[in-house]
Amino acid sequence: MRVALYQCPPLPLDVTGNLQRLQHLAMEARDADLLVLPEMFLSGYNIGVEAVGALAEARDGESAQRIANIAKSSGVAILYGYPERGDDGQIYNAVQLIDAKGQSLCNYRKTHLFGELDHSMFSVGPDEFPLVELNGWKLGFLICYDLEFPENARRLALAGAELILVPTANMIPYDFIADVTVRARAFENQCYVAYANYCGHEGEIHYCGQSSIAAPDGSRLAQAGLDEALIVATLDRQLMIDSRAVNRYFHDRRPELYGDLNKR
């Protein structure tokens, strides 16, 4: 499977503009099977409580329908971040995967909120870590800060995830996460990790870029720098099989030793 990541500066508060650039981008990425966009791509991330409330949409709202049409016309599945207004009236930091036929395969809500910015705008996502299949690959989902808790990636890997998709809005001074943690999560969980970040500025936030697709052996299949970029890589199932044969983390785990961790 070919995976494309779009690293870009945000267009805050401009849903129409973001949909327009997605329209052009999806056509540019037509040789990929899946296009992954940053966290809160639809609206921008650092936009404040009032704007999030005004721009939040249902998972099957107008923007989702437009993105479904973009996916169908380009033949590319799309994972995008957006502010979701749930049936419960709460607003969530969410991502949705729409396949190349325009069907929604998954909606995931961020479970670990980062700092005052996240907590002021969003409700905490529930204990739902879905796994879906796309083109024969099992996909799991995390959003930005979620990846920094190793338990999240491990639970997905133990459930069978072969590729973890991570829309992100990571900023300076947390470059370490983009540089090291992404590769570490791929290596320790013996799966692929696709990390799609912003670049540029949004208010006082300076995003650190460095989007990447990391392989189970800890290598990078594709790496962006600090500027806008569309990067693409082909996932190699044999590489994953060979890496798992050498690094036997799942075989050598001792779960009976870890039970008390959940009580601390």
N, C-alpha and C positions, 0 to 999 in steps of 0.2 A: 504494500500500500504506500502511495506517495502522499506525504503530509506537508502542507504549506503553512508557515506562520507569517503573519503580517505584524511587523513592528512599526509603530507610527506615533506621531504626536497626537494627543487627543484633540477632538473638536468639541469642547464642552458646550452643552445646551443646544447643540445643533443636530437633532435627530435626522432631519431631512438631509443635511450635508453628509452625515455618516452613512446613511443609506445610499446616497448617490456615489460616494467613493467606494462603498462595498460593491455596488453594481459594476463599476469599472474593474475593481480588484478581482472579483470572482471570474471575470472573463480572462484576465491576465493569468490567473492560476488554474486555467482549465486542464492543464496536464497533471494536476494533483487530484487525489480522491477526496481530500479533506482540507479545508481552510480553517485555521484557528486564529481568532482575533483576541485582543486584550480584554481585560476585566472592564466591565461597564462601557464597552465600545460604543454602544448605541447613544449614550447620553453624556459621556465623560464621567470621570470618577470624582474629582474634587470639586463638586458643584453645590454642596450645601443642602440643608434639610428641606428648605422650601422648594428648591428646584427638583430634588429627587421626588418629592411628593407630587409635583406637577407633571413630571415626565414618566412616572412609573406606569407600567402597562401590565395587563394580564398576559400570561404565557401564550395565549392564542389571540393576542391583540392585533392591532393594525400593522405594527412593525413586524411582528412575527409572520403575518401573512405576506407582507412584501418580501421578507427575506426568504420565505418558502418559494416565491416566484423567482427570485434571483438564483436560488439553488437549482431549481428546475431548468431555468434557461441556460445556466452555465454548466450543468452536469456535475457540480461540485457540492459535497456536503459542507455545511457551515456551522461552526461553533462560535457563538457570540455572547458577550456579556451585556447585561442590561439590568435596570431596576425593575423588579417584578412586584406588582401588587397582587398579593395572594387573595384567595377566596375569603380568608380570615380578616382581610382589611389591612394586614401588616405589609410592610415593604421589605423586600429581601434583595440582597446582592446575589444575582443569579446568572447562570449561563444556560443556554439552550442549544441542543444539537438538532439540526434539521438536515435530513439526508437529501441526496441528489434528486429524489422524487418529490421533494417538498413536504415530507412527513416529519413530524417532530418525534425524535427517538428518545429524548431525555431532557429533563429540566432539573438542574442541581442548584441548591442554595448554599451560599457560603456558611460554613459552620463555625469558623474561628474568626471573629471580628478583630481588626487591627486598630488599636488606639481610639482616641476620641472621634476621629474622622468617621470610622466605620460605625462605632457605637451610636453616634449621634444621628446617623441616617438610616440604619438598617436593624431589623430584627435578626436574631440568631437562627440559622437554618436548623432543621430537625435532624435527627439521627437517620438520615437516608443517604446511602452511598451507592447509587445505582451502578450497575454494570450493563452495558449494551454491546451488541455486536454490529460491526460495520465492515463490510468487505472481508468477512472471515476473521477479523481481529476483535478481541474483547477489550473494550474501552472503559476506563474509569475517569472520574472527574474530581478536580480540586480547584480552588480559586486562591491564588496568591498566598496569603498567610497560612492557609490550610496546609500547604506543602511543608511548612517549617515545623510541623508536628509529625515526627516520624511514624506515629501510630496510624495516621490517616493513610499514608501511602502503603504501609504494611497491610492494613486490613483490605485494601483494594487488591494488592498483589496476592494475598492469601485466598481471596475470592476468585482469582483467576485473571486479573487484569494484565494484559500484555502491553498496553499503552495507556499512560496516565496523561490526560490533557489538563493544562494549567494556565488558563487566562489570568493575566497578572497586571498589577499596577505598582511595580516595585520601584522604590526611589532611593536616591543617595541619602544616607550613607550605608545602605544595605546591599551594596554590590556583591558582597560575599555570597549571598543567596543565589544570585544569578550565576556567579562564577564557580562556586563549589557545591552548594547544597543540591542543585538540580542534578548534577552528575552523581553525587553520592546517593541520592534517592533511587536513581536508575540502577546503580551498581548494587546497592544493598538489597533491592527488591527484584533484581534480575528481570527488569522490564524496561520499555522505552518511556521517556518522559519528554513531553513537548511543552515548552514554557514560552508563552507569547506575551511580551512586555511592551509597555509604552517607551517612547523616547521623548526628549524635549521637556518643556515646562507646562505646568498647569497651576496657575496661581503661584503659591510659594513652593510647590513641589517640583523637584527636578528629578525626572525619571532616569533610571540608569541603563535602560536598553538591555543589550546582551541576551536577547532571546535566543533560545537554542533548542535543538532536538538531541537528547542524550540517549545513548545506547546502553544495553545491559552490561556491557564490559567497561563502562565508564567513559567511553570515547564520545566525542561530539560528531554527529553526522552533519550538522549544520549549525552555524553560529553567526549571529548578527553583531554589529558593532554598537556604536552610540547613536547612529542616525537611522532614518526611515529605511526599511528594507523588507523585501519579501524573500524569505528563505524556504527552500524545499529540500526534502530528503526522502529517500525510499527506505522503508523499514524492511529488514532482512530477517525472516523468521529463523533461518539457519544460524545466524549470528547469536540469536537469543538462545537457541537450543545448545549451541556449543558453549556459550558463556555459563549456562546453568549446569552443564556437565563439569565445568571446572570449579565454579563457585557454588558450593552446596549449602547455601544458607538455609534453604527450606528443609533440607534433609537433616541438617545438624542442629536446628532449633530445639530448644527444650522448653516448651510452653508451660510445663509444670512449675518452672522456676519464676515465671513472670506474673502469676496471678495476683500477687499483692500489689503490683504496680497500679492497678485500678483503684486501690483503696487509699492512695497517698495524695 
